[in-house]
Amino acid sequence: MKPTNLVTEVKQQLERLFDELLIHDGYGDLRLEIRILKRGQKEIILHCGKQHRYVVDFQSIVNKLPKNEVNNQ
């Protein structure tokens, strides 16, 4: 899977979890954890009752961003 497709999948999962919590009739907790790995990768963990884990190549994504977006981070 291409790194940009995986990032899109992570974003969609985050949005789905947010929507689930928003319509849930009670308390909810959503946490995002990002760890730096070797070889230009990051592990992304979404905590929401259970963990959703992803490993993405972030260097290829950063290289595709316009220069002004990279400098503003």
C-alpha positions as CSV (number, residue, x, y, z in Angstrom):
1,M,0.0,0.0,0.0
2,K,1.3,3.5,-0.9
3,P,2.2,5.7,2.1
4,T,-0.3,8.3,1.1
5,N,-3.1,5.7,0.9
6,L,-2.2,4.5,4.4
7,V,-2.3,8.0,5.8
8,T,-5.7,8.5,4.2
9,E,-6.8,5.3,5.8
10,V,-5.6,6.5,9.2
11,K,-7.4,9.8,8.8
12,Q,-10.6,8.0,7.8
13,Q,-10.4,5.7,10.8
14,L,-9.8,8.7,13.1
15,E,-12.9,10.4,11.6
16,R,-15.0,7.2,12.1
17,L,-13.9,6.8,15.7
18,F,-14.7,10.5,16.3
19,D,-18.2,10.1,14.8
20,E,-18.8,7.0,16.9
21,L,-17.9,8.8,20.1
22,L,-20.0,11.9,19.1
23,I,-23.2,9.9,18.7
24,H,-22.4,7.6,21.6
25,D,-24.9,8.1,24.5
26,G,-22.3,8.5,27.3
27,Y,-18.6,9.0,28.0
28,G,-16.0,8.4,25.3
29,D,-12.2,8.7,25.1
30,L,-10.1,9.0,22.0
31,R,-6.3,9.3,22.1
32,L,-3.8,9.6,19.3
33,E,-0.2,8.5,19.9
34,I,2.6,8.9,17.3
35,R,6.0,7.3,17.8
36,I,9.1,7.8,15.7
37,L,10.6,4.5,14.3
38,K,13.7,3.8,12.3
39,R,13.9,4.1,8.5
40,G,11.8,7.2,8.2
41,Q,8.7,5.6,9.7
42,K,6.2,6.5,12.4
43,E,3.8,4.3,14.3
44,I,0.4,5.8,14.7
45,I,-1.8,4.3,17.5
46,L,-5.5,5.4,17.8
47,H,-6.8,4.5,21.3
48,C,-10.6,4.2,21.5
49,G,-11.7,1.2,23.5
50,K,-9.2,-0.8,21.5
51,Q,-6.0,0.1,19.7
52,H,-5.8,0.7,15.9
53,R,-2.1,0.6,14.9
54,Y,-0.5,1.8,11.7
55,V,3.1,2.2,10.6
56,V,3.6,4.9,7.9
57,D,6.6,6.1,5.9
58,F,6.6,9.8,6.8
59,Q,9.7,10.9,4.9
60,S,8.0,10.3,1.5
61,I,5.0,12.2,2.7
62,V,7.0,15.2,4.0
63,N,8.9,15.3,0.7
64,K,5.6,15.7,-1.2
65,L,4.4,18.6,1.0
66,P,4.8,22.2,-0.3
67,K,7.7,23.9,1.3
68,N,5.5,26.4,3.3
69,E,3.6,23.5,4.9
70,V,6.8,21.8,6.1
71,N,8.2,25.0,7.6
72,N,5.0,25.8,9.5
73,Q,5.0,22.5,11.4
